[in-house]
Amino acid sequence: MIFAAGLGTRLKPLTDTMPKALVPLAGKPLLQWQVEKLRDAGIRDIVVNVHHFPDQIIETVQANNGWGCNIVISDERDELLDTGGGLRKAKDLLTNGRTNEPILACNVDILSNIDLHALMEAYDSATLGSLVVSERKTQRYLLFDDEAILRGWANVATGQVRLAPLSLNKLAFSGMQILNPHIFDLMDRVVAEKGDKFSLIDLYLSLCEKMVFKAYIPKNYRMMDVGKIDQIDAAEVFAQSL
């Protein structure tokens, strides 16, 4: 699943007239960069959620025949549901009767050199998922124990810590994960607390005291969050270096 429903407010004024997913980067929209990376790893069935200028995304996907993939749209035009709520809404599209196949989910605006084959091979079906993380500097971190199991979250800028002490291993989330489809059966608690709109981080923290999420740190990892308008030029150079 590619999360493409966001408003892209940090990419204004571009996103005043187009969705973030269609912001051009070195001659391709951001969505195409993500689809082609998944396609090249052998992933052809893709769900894309939409909210901001949804018809533009739908028309672009159709005009390009899904860039060689079977792309199904999860329509959130009535309400933007964040990553966790968006995943939940797309459940039937993602599982399609296949109860054992893991789900790879990623943000449309994150570019990286990750080896998706290695990520998929590292996934352990005995866990709820593998979360792609790195040691890059940021303000918000996921906290993992010495066995790479998720234990909590922290914002080092504000001092806010959830579930675990800050002394644990601090790793930055990359916006990509492989999830066990059993996770859909465990969403009731966070939905009861947050409603239909919630983030994947909220979901993970609601489950990690009893269930296992593992850190996955890619080798020689390079990534870039194309989140701000002043990063476009650098992002074009980065994208072409992948």
Secondary structure, DSSP 4 states (H G I P E B T S, - for coil): -EE-----GGGTTGGGTS-GGG-EETTEEHHHHHHHHHHHTT--EEEEEE-SSHHHHHHHHHHTGGGGSEEEEEE-TT---HHHHHHHHTHHHHHTT-SS--EEEEETTEEE---HHHHHHH--TTSSEEEEEE----SEEEEE-TTSBEEEEEETTTTEEESS-TTSEEEEEEEEEEE-GGGGGG-HHHHHHH-S---HHHHHHHHTTTS-EEEE--TT--EEE--SGGGHHHHHHHHHH-
